[in-house]
Amino acid sequence: MQPPRARWFAVLPLAFVGIFFAWPLATVLHRGLSPEGLDVLRSAATWRVVRFTTVQALLSTGLTVGLGLPAAYALHRLDFRGRRLLLALLTVPFVLPTVVVGAAFRALLPEPWTGTLAVIVAAHVFFNLAVVIRVVGGFWSHLDDRWEQAARTLGAGPVTVWRTVTWPLLRPAVLAASALVFLFTFTSFGVVLVLGGPTTTTLEVEIYRRTVQLFDLPGAATLCLLQVVAVMAVLLVAGRLQRRLAVRQRLVRAAAATHPVRTVGDRVVLGLTLVESVIVALPILALVVESLRVGDRWGLDWWRALGVEGPTTRDVSAWDSVRVSVSYAVVAVLIAVVVGGAASCAIAYTRRGSDLLDAGLMAPLGTSAVTIGFGLLITFDVAPFDLRGRWIIVPIGQALVAIPLVVRTVLPVLRSLDPRLREVAATLGSSPSRTWRTVDVPVLSRALGVGAGFAAAVSLGEFGATSFLARADAPTLPVQIGRLLSRPGEVNSGQAAALSVVLVAITALVVLAAERWRHPSAGSL
Amino acid sequence: MSGGLAVRGVEVALGGHRVLGGVDLDVRPGEAVALLGPSGVGKSTLLRVIAGLVTPDTGAVTWDGVDLLGVPAHRRGIGLVFQDAVLFPHRDVAGNVGYGLEAAGSTASERRDEVARLLGLVDLAGFQHRAVDTLSGGQAQRVALVRALAPRPRLLLLDEPLGALDRDLRERVGAEVRDLLRAQGIPALHVTHDEAEAELVADRVVTLVRGTAGARVA
């Protein structure tokens, strides 16, 4: 039985990614290798930024993994009341827009903390704990616990069991999670833009500063190039290590491996997880408090101020940015679902070269959002392709960031479809196109619904690419929050906090709706 | 009081359901006992209680009259051969067989000699560096057996170790296991739901039957 024609599905995604990703990236690389751009590499300041970017990413990754492992164990191997609630709470920060994370830490910690290494690392740990808990925990919950039991009956104590059995089997998942966290923190933009200072800045923020404040496009392009090279090197090394450490094993059904809290060690790990949950809840609470705190009293002043237009014509009211964000999100979701859906079909139905196609369409995921935004900005700046002033460029940039997530959601579902179902349909007299409509599409549409939810969350919170592309008189919510935070005074920080709460609420609604789509029958989390 | 293993009045509830309802059982030194019973009756749970992997709600488990329930699994000196081998996927055959010796703190050269001797016992000489996922079902089960024997347990528990093998192989490996345990003088408790297998491997057969309040020995 022939699967549907892969060729036709590949046309749209290849064209879209080619025009809006590969071409801009090529433009960036071309500009970056110009003599005036390369001057940046001779400046000591540049290397200070590179060093800080690397050091904070390493520290953030180490701490996140160190704190995430016990929580992953407690939440995926132990059986206790409130486990699902804690899991949900510790996962929330990851869907928070980065600007909101920045705003939350500004609200939580007194002024002198802003601009320190400590606050940046703390925000990154807060933000990425969910990655370690989900990636490592997801794997851990499927790890057959009889290997550990076999080791115990062979005379291995708890420490030996961990060292010789659990850790070697878990290592590939820990490595995968570490690589993700390192990439996220190495290319961190929103958090560092809000919380960083003159000496505590990452490459991403430096690229933005050079573009927007110094108008040094060649220098910014060179830094983008440097960033792309660094990210590719990390991906390459991580991929290689992962293949070397990978252990072929049969995974078991989740929950088969959970057990009640028994030992002192279990209790310590559970206690630590509870403490982590409280710490994670603090910044979110601080945000709510900040939005309601007016001087020494409580009040709704900042919430009322959201409807008032700013002092200049370019300052639209905060509520207007809600409208802007939502309409951009609708367009971005449409693009991401159509392009991502077609891409998933193309990859799933191709027999030869599907890995290559997959890697090509995933490339935007490995590229920082700032590079994507910057690339679009400097590529589509001459007629007839002058899109700078057009609103459509914003959802296009956001869709580029979201497409890989849509593909990662839809592709596994499509691949798990039993090919014999298509054969059955064919033997029942169904034409290839009818077979596709009646067998593939029902499965596809549900997965696309979940993907659309993710795409909407990405679009609503997107800050890296959007901050380059959004017009000054049509800021999205994150851009508006970033703007308010960059101004001094309680009026601005209070409004930023209120607007952050609004953005969190909208994002939460979208994510919850997508999760319901995944389990249509379940009312649980 | 007789020597060896004594299980008295062991009750276990798992997930709100009473699995074992007051089980008594003895395994005397040098003896091979077969534990027979329908699948799902709780035979594996009883083995896990004896090995120290499950704590019973009530009852006693002793060795030569000394309490075992307070002793963690890795200090009981009781070996367990799992139903489908459960070989460590990240270690080769030698790494699996030598695991218990390693935990006991033996040197690398002692381990090398002992692993070679044990593999020879089950006709797997020269298999040291094979990856475990390249072994056949019968080979994997024999590796699991000598892995459990390596730390010289005072009692060996076998949880339907031959269940996954086809009939011819089951009889051959079953006889091998019996002779091996006899030669080493290690008492064994051998779980099976196959009567012929029980007769083949054991000196004495004990049957576990379903009861309204959990399984009991008939």
Interface residues (C-beta under 8 A of the other chain):
Chain A: D144 R146 W147 Q149 A150 A151 R152 T153 L154 G155 A156 G157 T160 V161 T164 V165 P168 L169 V247 R248 Q249 R262
Chain B: R48 A51 G52 L53 T55 P72 A73 H74 R75 R76 G77 I78 G79 L80 F82 V86 F88 P89 H90 Y99 G100 E102 A103 A104 D133 R147 A148 A150 P151
